[in-house]
Amino acid sequence: MAVLRVLNANGDDRVDFDPDVADERLARAKALFETKVGKGWMAYAPDGTGGGTQIRRFDPKAKEIVLQPAIAGG
């Protein structure tokens, strides 16, 4: 199983999906990823050591993808 986590004001929302099964959960995760990244959100795949790799395209083989809003200055 894999997970797409969307960070928000309430903590985070999760979409769990199986990267090997083309079902509605995988389609939902991909659509959510593309929508958020298209609006300027940052996506990264944590590496398990406290770091991660920024990704720009949905990768269903990533064990975890985190989406976070763009940082706004003021």
C-alpha positions in Angstrom: 0.0 0.0 0.0 1.0 3.6 -0.5 -0.4 6.9 0.8 -0.9 10.4 -0.4 -1.0 12.9 2.5 -2.4 16.4 2.1 -1.2 18.8 4.8 -3.9 21.3 5.8 -5.1 23.4 8.8 -6.7 20.3 10.4 -3.5 18.2 10.3 -3.5 16.0 7.2 -5.9 14.1 5.0 -4.9 10.6 3.7 -5.7 8.7 0.5 -4.5 5.1 0.8 -4.0 3.3 -2.5 -2.4 0.2 -4.0 0.0 1.2 -6.8 -0.6 -2.1 -8.5 -4.4 -1.8 -8.7 -5.9 0.7 -11.1 -9.0 1.5 -9.1 -10.9 4.6 -7.8 -8.4 5.1 -4.9 -5.4 5.4 -7.3 -7.4 7.6 -9.6 -8.4 9.9 -6.7 -4.8 10.1 -5.4 -3.5 11.0 -8.9 -6.3 13.6 -9.5 -5.8 15.2 -6.1 -2.0 15.3 -6.7 -2.4 17.0 -10.1 -4.9 19.5 -8.9 -2.8 20.6 -5.9 0.5 20.7 -7.7 -1.2 22.6 -10.5 -2.2 25.2 -7.9 1.4 25.6 -6.7 1.5 23.1 -3.9 4.8 21.3 -3.2 5.0 17.5 -3.4 7.7 15.4 -2.0 8.4 11.7 -1.2 9.9 11.3 2.3 13.0 9.1 2.3 12.6 7.8 5.9 15.6 9.7 7.3 13.9 13.0 7.8 14.5 14.2 4.3 12.8 13.7 1.0 12.8 14.3 -2.7 10.6 16.9 -4.4 8.4 15.4 -7.1 6.6 17.2 -9.9 4.7 14.2 -11.4 2.5 11.7 -9.6 4.6 8.5 -8.8 2.3 5.7 -7.8 5.4 3.6 -6.8 6.4 6.0 -4.1 5.4 4.6 -0.7 4.4 8.0 0.6 3.7 11.3 -1.1 3.2 14.5 0.9 1.5 17.6 -0.5 1.9 20.9 1.3 0.6 24.4 0.5 3.0 26.8 -1.1 4.7 29.0 1.5 3.4 32.6 1.4 5.4 35.6 2.5 4.0 38.7 3.9 
